[in-house]
Amino acid sequence: MKLEVRDLSFSYGDRKVLEQVELQAEEGEFVSILGASGCGKSTILKLLTGVLPRRSGEILVDGKPVEGMSEHFAYMPQNDLLFPWKNILDNVCLYGRIHGTLNEARKEAMENMASFGLAGYEKAYPSSLSGGMRQRAAFLRTALCKSDILLLDEPFGALDVITRGEMQDWLLSMRKRMNRTVVLVTHDMDEAIYLSDRILILGGSPSRVGAELVPELPAEGRTRDWLYGQGELRRRIHREIMRKEERL
C-alpha cells in the first residue's frame, strides 16, 4: 500500500525534533531514511505506529487518514525482543496468538522457516541461536503480521559487520518474496544504497527531509561489486548529511 506523510511535526517537551516532515513510499517500494544519530529517524517510525502520539500533520495509507495504532504497519526494532522462555516457532507466531489465529500462523511460519534460514530450529530457544539467526526470527515474526507496510528501525545495527552484511544480502534476496512496502531507518550509508529504491536524508534542527537520492541500478541488479563502486553516491549522501548538520 502507498504511504504518505504530510506536514508531520513533533516535540519532546520544549525541544522540537521534527518539523513539517514530508515523505511517501509507493506500493512495494523500499525507502530508507538516513541521517545522523539523534535527528529523529526512529521518532518518525514511532509516530507512524502510534507508539508516540501525533500532534500535527497527516499520515495516509492509500489516501485514507490513519489515526493512533494501526494494523497497516508492522514494526521491527533494532533488538530482536524474542522471549527467551519461548522456542522460535512460538516467538514468531506471537501475532497469531494475540489475534486468535494461532493455527494459521503456525502453518504459515512452518512454510517460511526454510526461506528465512530457520529450518530445523523451530523448537530451539533464542539463547542457542546466533545474532543473525535471531534477527531472521524477529523478521519472520514481523513479516507474519498481516500488515501492508514494514517499518524497520536499524534492524541489523547491533550485529557485527560480517553478520550485518550477510543479513543485508539476505534481505535483498527476500524483497520480491515479501512484496511489501518497506521503510527502513538506518545510519549506514552502504545499507541504504544497497537495499533502497529511494534514500531520504533527514536532518537539521528541527529535522526535516531535505534531499532525496535514487541509486542508479545496473541491468543485472544489485551486487556487492556494484555497491563497492558507489563512491560518488556516498559522497553525495555525506555532503547532504553534513549540510544538514552545519545548520544545527
C-alpha positions as CSV (number, residue, x, y, z in Angstrom):
1,M,0.0,0.0,0.0
2,K,1.1,3.6,-0.6
3,L,2.2,5.6,2.4
4,E,2.1,9.4,2.6
5,V,3.3,11.6,5.4
6,R,2.3,15.3,5.3
7,D,3.5,18.2,7.4
8,L,4.5,16.0,10.3
9,S,6.0,17.8,13.3
10,F,6.8,16.6,16.8
11,S,8.4,17.8,20.0
12,Y,9.8,16.1,23.1
13,G,8.7,18.6,25.7
14,D,10.1,22.0,24.7
15,R,12.5,20.5,22.2
16,K,11.2,20.4,18.7
17,V,12.6,17.3,16.9
18,L,10.7,17.2,13.6
19,E,9.2,20.0,11.6
20,Q,7.0,19.7,8.5
21,V,8.3,16.3,7.5
22,E,7.0,15.2,4.1
23,L,7.6,11.7,2.7
24,Q,6.0,9.0,0.7
25,A,6.5,5.3,-0.2
26,E,4.8,3.8,-3.2
27,E,3.2,0.4,-3.1
28,G,6.0,-2.3,-3.0
29,E,8.8,0.4,-2.7
30,F,11.7,0.2,-0.4
31,V,12.6,3.6,1.1
32,S,15.4,4.3,3.5
33,I,15.6,7.3,5.9
34,L,19.2,8.2,6.5
35,G,20.6,10.7,8.9
36,A,22.9,11.4,11.8
37,S,22.2,10.0,15.3
38,G,19.5,11.9,17.1
39,C,18.0,13.5,14.1
40,G,14.6,11.9,14.7
41,K,14.6,8.9,12.3
42,S,13.2,6.4,14.8
43,T,10.7,9.0,16.1
44,I,9.1,9.0,12.6
45,L,8.5,5.3,12.8
46,K,7.1,5.6,16.3
47,L,4.7,8.2,15.1
48,L,3.6,6.0,12.2
49,T,2.9,3.1,14.5
50,G,1.1,5.2,17.1
51,V,3.6,4.4,19.8
52,L,4.1,8.2,20.1
53,P,1.0,10.4,19.9
54,R,1.0,12.6,16.8
55,R,0.2,16.3,17.5
56,S,0.3,17.7,14.0
57,G,0.4,16.5,10.4
58,E,-1.2,13.7,8.5
59,I,-0.4,10.0,7.9
60,L,-2.3,8.4,5.0
61,V,-2.3,4.9,3.6
62,D,-3.8,4.6,0.1
63,G,-5.2,8.1,0.6
64,K,-7.0,7.4,3.8
65,P,-6.0,9.0,7.1
66,V,-4.5,6.8,9.8
67,E,-5.1,7.6,13.5
68,G,-3.4,6.1,16.5
69,M,-2.3,2.4,16.5
70,S,-2.9,0.9,13.0
71,E,-2.7,-2.6,11.7
72,H,-1.3,-1.2,8.4
73,F,2.1,-1.1,10.0
74,A,4.4,-3.9,11.3
75,Y,7.4,-2.6,13.3
76,M,10.7,-4.2,13.8
77,P,13.1,-2.6,16.3
78,Q,16.9,-3.0,16.4
79,N,16.8,-5.5,19.2
80,D,15.1,-8.8,18.4
81,L,12.9,-8.8,21.6
82,L,12.5,-12.6,21.4
83,F,11.1,-14.2,24.6
84,P,13.9,-16.3,26.0
85,W,11.4,-18.8,27.5
86,K,9.6,-19.5,24.2
87,N,11.0,-21.5,21.3
88,I,11.5,-19.9,17.9
89,L,8.2,-21.2,16.5
90,D,6.2,-19.8,19.4
91,N,8.1,-16.5,19.2
92,V,7.4,-15.9,15.5
93,C,3.7,-16.8,16.0
94,L,3.1,-14.1,18.6
95,Y,0.8,-12.1,16.3
96,G,-1.3,-15.1,15.6
97,R,-1.6,-15.9,19.3
98,I,-2.7,-12.4,20.1
99,H,-5.3,-12.2,17.3
100,G,-6.7,-15.7,17.8
101,T,-5.3,-17.1,14.6
102,L,-2.5,-19.3,16.1
103,N,-3.1,-22.4,14.0
104,E,-3.0,-20.4,10.8
105,A,0.2,-18.5,12.0
106,R,2.0,-21.8,12.9
107,K,1.2,-23.2,9.5
108,E,2.4,-20.1,7.7
109,A,5.5,-19.9,9.9
110,M,6.5,-23.6,9.2
111,E,6.1,-22.9,5.4
112,N,8.5,-20.0,5.7
113,M,11.1,-21.4,8.1
114,A,13.4,-22.6,5.3
115,S,13.3,-19.3,3.3
116,F,14.1,-17.4,6.4
117,G,17.1,-19.7,7.2
118,L,15.5,-21.2,10.2
119,A,14.6,-24.8,9.1
120,G,15.4,-27.2,11.9
121,Y,15.4,-24.5,14.6
122,E,11.7,-24.4,15.2
123,K,12.0,-25.9,18.7
124,A,15.2,-24.2,19.5
125,Y,15.4,-21.4,22.1
126,P,16.8,-17.9,21.3
127,S,19.8,-18.4,23.5
128,S,21.1,-21.2,21.2
129,L,20.9,-19.0,18.0
130,S,23.5,-16.7,16.6
131,G,22.7,-12.9,16.4
132,G,21.9,-13.2,12.7
133,M,19.5,-16.1,13.2
134,R,17.8,-14.3,16.0
135,Q,17.2,-11.3,13.7
136,R,15.8,-13.5,11.0
137,A,13.4,-14.9,13.5
138,A,12.4,-11.4,14.5
139,F,12.0,-10.5,10.8
140,L,9.8,-13.6,10.3
141,R,7.7,-12.6,13.3
142,T,7.3,-9.1,11.7
143,A,6.5,-10.5,8.2
144,L,3.8,-12.8,9.6
145,C,1.9,-9.7,10.8
146,K,-1.0,-9.0,8.4
147,S,0.3,-5.6,7.7
148,D,0.9,-3.8,4.4
149,I,3.9,-1.7,5.4
150,L,7.0,-2.9,7.2
151,L,8.8,-0.4,9.4
152,L,12.4,-1.4,10.1
153,D,14.3,0.5,12.8
154,E,18.0,-0.2,12.3
155,P,17.3,-4.0,12.4
156,F,20.9,-5.0,11.8
157,G,22.6,-2.2,13.8
158,A,23.6,-4.4,16.7
159,L,25.3,-7.0,14.6
160,D,29.0,-7.3,13.8
161,V,30.0,-6.1,10.3
162,I,30.3,-9.5,8.7
163,T,26.9,-10.7,10.0
164,R,25.3,-7.4,9.1
165,G,26.5,-7.8,5.5
166,E,25.1,-11.3,5.4
167,M,21.7,-10.1,6.7
168,Q,21.6,-7.3,4.1
169,D,22.3,-9.8,1.3
170,W,19.5,-12.0,2.8
171,L,17.0,-9.1,3.0
172,L,17.8,-8.1,-0.6
173,S,17.0,-11.7,-1.7
174,M,13.7,-11.6,0.3
175,R,12.4,-8.3,-1.1
176,K,10.4,-9.7,-4.0
177,R,9.1,-12.7,-2.0
178,M,7.7,-10.4,0.7
179,N,6.1,-8.0,-1.7
180,R,5.6,-5.3,0.9
181,T,6.1,-1.6,1.1
182,V,9.2,-1.1,3.4
183,V,10.5,1.9,5.3
184,L,14.0,1.4,6.7
185,V,15.6,3.7,9.2
186,T,19.4,3.4,9.2
187,H,22.6,5.4,9.8
188,D,24.6,3.1,7.5
189,M,25.1,4.6,4.0
190,D,26.0,1.4,2.3
191,E,23.0,-0.4,3.8
192,A,20.7,2.4,2.4
193,I,22.4,2.3,-1.0
194,Y,22.3,-1.5,-1.3
195,L,18.7,-2.0,-0.3
196,S,16.7,1.1,-1.3
197,D,14.8,2.3,-4.2
198,R,15.0,5.8,-2.8
199,I,17.0,7.3,0.0
200,L,15.7,10.3,2.1
201,I,18.1,12.4,4.0
202,L,16.8,13.7,7.3
203,G,18.5,16.4,9.3
204,G,18.5,20.0,10.6
205,S,17.3,21.4,13.9
206,P,14.4,20.6,14.0
207,S,14.7,17.9,11.4
208,R,13.0,17.6,8.1
209,V,13.6,15.7,4.8
210,G,16.0,17.8,2.8
211,A,17.1,15.6,0.0
212,E,16.0,12.5,-2.0
213,L,18.6,10.3,-3.8
214,V,17.8,7.4,-6.2
215,P,20.6,4.8,-6.7
216,E,21.2,4.1,-10.4
217,L,20.8,0.3,-10.7
218,P,22.6,-1.9,-13.3
219,A,20.6,-4.1,-15.6
220,E,21.8,-7.2,-13.7
221,G,20.6,-5.9,-10.4
222,R,22.4,-5.1,-7.1
223,T,25.6,-6.9,-6.2
224,R,28.3,-6.2,-3.7
225,D,30.7,-5.3,-6.6
226,W,28.1,-2.7,-7.7
227,L,27.9,-1.4,-4.2
228,Y,31.7,-1.1,-3.8
229,G,31.7,1.2,-6.9
230,Q,29.1,3.7,-5.5
231,G,31.7,6.2,-4.2
232,E,30.1,9.2,-5.8
233,L,26.7,8.4,-4.3
234,R,28.4,8.0,-0.9
235,R,30.0,11.4,-1.3
236,R,26.6,13.0,-2.2
237,I,24.9,11.4,0.8
238,H,27.8,12.5,3.1
239,R,27.6,16.1,1.7
240,E,23.8,16.2,2.3
241,I,24.1,14.9,5.9
242,M,26.9,17.3,6.7
243,R,25.0,20.2,5.1
244,K,22.1,19.4,7.5
245,E,24.5,19.2,10.5
246,E,26.0,22.6,9.7
247,R,22.6,24.1,10.2
248,L,22.4,22.9,13.8
